Amino acid sequence: MPKSGTFIRTTLVLALATVVAALSVSAAGASPAKRNAGTLQGAGSSLVAPLLALWGPAYQSAKGVQVNYASVGSGAGIAAITARTVDFGASDAPFSADQSAACNGCLQIPWALSATVPTYNIPGIKDIQLRLNGPVLANIFLGSITKWNDPRIARLNPSLNLPDMNITVAHRSDGSGDTFAFTDYLSKVSPQWKSQVGSATAVNWPVGVGGKGNSGVAAVIAQTPGSIGYISVAYVLQNHLSKARMRNQFGHYTLPSIKSIAQAASTVKSVPNDNRMSITNPPKNKKFKDSWPLSTFTYILLPRQTANAAELKAFVQWAITSGQAKQYLAKLVFAPIPKVVEQAAVKTLAQIHS
């Protein structure tokens, strides 16, 4: 069970379900959705959905604008904003060159910061007891390591009685920013993964069972002894699943926390014009000694020109300032975006016009 201070309350789960139910978004080909005055419609990343479930009511209370959001995955969110069926999309993966071209004048703005987490269900092994490093994790997902008592896992866990049990890999079946962050990390730590699988929101998985959304992967893991997958940290806590300790480049076995995520983000010293950033696998440096190696920014996706420019700009401005308050971030294990990233977000936001 997670320790006090990290629980996601049942009310948040119900609020998220209400928000998701409020909007049904087709990934592509739908006619533009009608929008009531004082309402913004969004869709995409499930990683950021728990945060939006808190932001939405707070923003409506402060500004009188309702924000409806459908947690349909980053891939579907990119498709929805490309088709202009929503006012904004959300993705934990920056646009690819093809996606950017297809979106025809869309901008990506970093507005939140959290983490993806290797999550397991191993009989007899409790939360945070399992230690993994990048190469071993890559070999599990490549299908090269198939048993939990494999010597390569055992060497990292000399004090654990690892079972002679088959490993079931769980992964996303839909286009996912968590998949992008996870495969981006594996591509940095495993040349074999980079050459055979690569990094994207959707990849050809060598092995495993697919689940739709973070909730789908969480269900597979919870119901399958011997399984391992990757999930956004908020959903790991919500579902009371077990988190692996990951060895970072400094050699420390770390856990996802506000401090370890913020330390990974502190590797960003300047932000490129397109705001595309990767903060997985921070370098071996004492300044990043406790960093979580699967940290990630998440982005709001906006048309450069839109009739709703004023309302969208006001909402994003609130999200990257007031929305970074501890009252919204702490329980969900989101870290505040660094000042240099906030400044880049404000600069990009100024390009949105009607």
N, C-alpha and C positions, 0 to 999 in steps of 0.2 A: 504494500500500500504506500502511496506517496506520502511524504511527510507534510505536516501542517504548513499552510501557506502556498502549496502548489496545487491544491484541488481546484477543479473547475466545477462550480456549483451546478446542481441540477437545474436551477433556473436558467443558467446560460444555455444548457443543452436544449431546454424547451424554447428559449428565445431563438436559438439558431434554427430549430425546426420550423418555427413560425415564419422566420425571415425567408428560409429556403422555400417554404410552401407559398409564399407571397408572389413568387415570380417563377415562371417556367420558361426556360430559354432554349430554343432550338440552336444547335451548333452552327448551322448555316442554312441559307435558303429561305428563312422565314421573312415575312413582311415586317417592315419597321413597326416596333411596338408603339402603341399610343401612350403618351405620358401625361399624367395630370400635372397641372401647375403645382409647384412646390414639392415635386417628387422626383427622385433620381433612381434609375434602374441600373443595376450592375450585375455582372456574372463572372465566374471564373474560379480562381484558386480556392481550394478547400483549406489550405494552410492558413490563409488570412481570414477565413470565414468566422471563426470564433471571435476574433478581434472586431470584425464588422458587426457582429451581434451585440457588442458593447458600444461601439462607436455610433451605430444607427440611432438608437433611442437617445443617447446623449446629445447627438447633433440635432435631432428633431426638437428636443427640449430647449436647446440653446438658440437654434436658428429658425425653427419652424419648418424645416425641410425634411421630408421623409426619405430615407434611403432604403430601398429594397434590394436584396442581394441574393442571388442563387449560387450556391456552392456546387458548381458543375465540373470543376477541374480547370486547370490552366489552359489546356488545349481547347476546350469548349469555350472558355472565356475569350481567347484570342479569336476564335471563329465568330463569336457573337458580336464583338466590337468591329470586326472586319465587315460583317454583314450589316452593321449599324442597327441591330435589333435591341441594343441596350445603349445607355448613355456612357457607360464605362465598362471596360473589362478589367480583369485582375489576373496576374500571372507571376509565379515565382521564377520563371525563366524569361530572360530578355528575348525580344523578337529575334528570330533568325533573319538573315537577309531576305529570304523569300517571303516570310511572314510580314516583315516591314513593308515590302513592296506591295503585297496583296492588301494590306490595311489602308494603303493610299492616303498618306498624310497623318498617320497616328504617331503619337509620342508616348514614351514609357517613362514613368516617374517613380523612383524608389520612395516608398512611403511607410514601409514596415520592415522589421528585422527579426528573424527567428531561426529555427533550426529543424533539420531532418534527423531522425534518430533510428539507428538499428535496434530493432525490438524483437524479443524472443519469447518462446514458450517451451522451456526445457524442464521436465519433471525433476524436482530436487534442487534446481538452481534458481535462487531468488533474484529479485530486482537488484540491479547494479553489481551483481557478483561476477558476471561474465565479462572477461576482458578480450578485446579484439584489436587488431591493427588493420591497416588498409589492405595489404597484400592478402591476408587471410580472408578478410571480408570479400574481396574480389574473387578469390578462389572458391568460396562458398557459392557465390552468385554465378560463377562460371560453371559450376557443377563439378569442379575438380576435387572439392572436399565434400564428402557425402555423409560422413558420420560425425556425431558430436564428440566422440572420443578420438578423433583423428590426432595424430601426434603434433601437428602444426597448431591446433587449438589447445591441446593439452600443455604445450610448452608455455603458452601465455597464461595458463591457469593452473599452476602446480598444486594449488590448495583445493581445487574443486574435484569432486568425483563425477566426472563427465560420463553420461550414459552411452552405452553401445546402441545408439539409436539413429535411424536415418534422419537426415535433415530435409525438411520441406521448406523450400524457398517461396516466399510470398512477395508479389510485386504488384504495381498498379497495372490495370488493364486499360485505363483511359489515359489520354494525354495529360501529363502532370508536371507541375513545377518541382514537386518533391523528387520525381524521377530525374528531372534535369539536374538538380543539386546532387542527388545520390550518384548518378552516372558521371557527372563532372568530377566529383571526388574520386571515384574509382578509376577514371581515365588518368588522373594525376598520379595515382599510387601504383597502377598496374599497367605496364606496357601491353600486356596481353589483352586486358580489357579494352584499352584504347584502340588497338588494332582490330579486334574481333567484334566489339559491340559499339563502343563509342559513347557519345554524350548527346542526349536530346530529351525532349519531353516524352517521347515514346520510342522504344528501342525493341529490337528482336531479342527477347530474353532467351539465353541458352537453356535455362531450366526454370521450373517453378509454376505456381498457381497464381492467377490474376484475381485482383479484387478492385471494384470500382470505387474510386475516391479513397480518402484516408479511412473513412468508416468501413469500407469494404475490406481493405487490407487488415485493419484492426480486427474485424470479425474472423477473417481467416486465421490470424495468429491466435486469437483467443480460443478458437474451436479446434486447433490442430496441435497437439503435443509434438514437440520436435521441430516446430517451425521457427523461422526468422524472416523478418521483413523490414521495411523502412516506413516510418510514419512521421508526420509533423508532431513536434513535441507536445502541443496542446492536446492532441488526440491520444497520445500515449498516456498522459495523465488522466484524461477523461475516462479512459477505458481501463485504468489501473493495470497497465501492461508493464513488462520488465524491460528496462533500458540497459543496453550494453555500455560499458566503459570503453572509450576509444583512445588508442594511443596516438597522440599528435606528434608532429615532427620534432618537438623538443624532447620527446620521450616520456611525457606524462600521460597517464590514463585519466581522461577527463570525462565530465558529464555535461549535458546541456543545461546551462543556467544563464541568467541575465549577464553575469560577469563573464562567463566563458564565451558567450555569443558576442558580447560587446568587444571583447579582446580580439576576436577574429575580425570584426568589422574595423578595428583600429588599424588594420593593415592598409586601409584605403587612405592614401594621402592626397590624391586628386581624383576627380571623377571625369571620365571621358564625355564628350559632347552628347553621345547617345545614351549615357547613363548605364551602359552595360558593365556590370561588375561581377566578378567571381571571388568569393572569399573562402572557398573550401581549401582545406589543407594549408593553413598558414605556414610561413617559413619557420625554420629552426632559429628562433631568436628568443632571448630571455623575456623580451617585452610581450611575447605571445605564448609564454610557457604554459598557461592554463587554458588556451583557446580551444573551443570546440571545433573539430575539423570539418563538420558538415553544416556550418552556419550559412545562411542565405538571406539576401534581400528579397523582398517581394514588391511588385510593381503595379501601379494603376495604369491602365492603357486608355488613352484619350484621343479623340480626333483633334487635330490641330485647329480645325474650323468646325464649329457646332453652334446651333441656335441656343444651346444651354450653357454657353461658355461661362457666363457670370456665376451661375449656380455651381457648376463643376469646379471652377477655380476657388470659390469660397469654401467648398467642402474639402478639397485637397489641402488648401492652406490651413484649415482647422486640423485636419488629420496629421499633418507633419509638424504641427506645433502643439496645440492643446491636446490632440489625440495621443501624443507621446507621453502623457502623464502616467505616473506609477499606478494610479487607480485603474487604468485600462490594461496596462502591459504586464504587471507583475504576476498575477495568478495564471496567466497564459504563457509565461516564459517568453515574452517578446522583450527585446532590448530597445532602448531609444535609438533612433538613427543618429549617427554622428553629425556634428555640426557641418562638416564639409559636404556631407550628403544632403543635408537639409538645404544648404545654400544652392547646390546644384538643382535640387528639386524646384526651389523657388524660381530659379533662372529659367528652367524648362517650362514651368507653369505660366510664365509671362508670355509664352508663344501661343497659348490657346486664345482664340478670338472667335467672335460670332460672324 
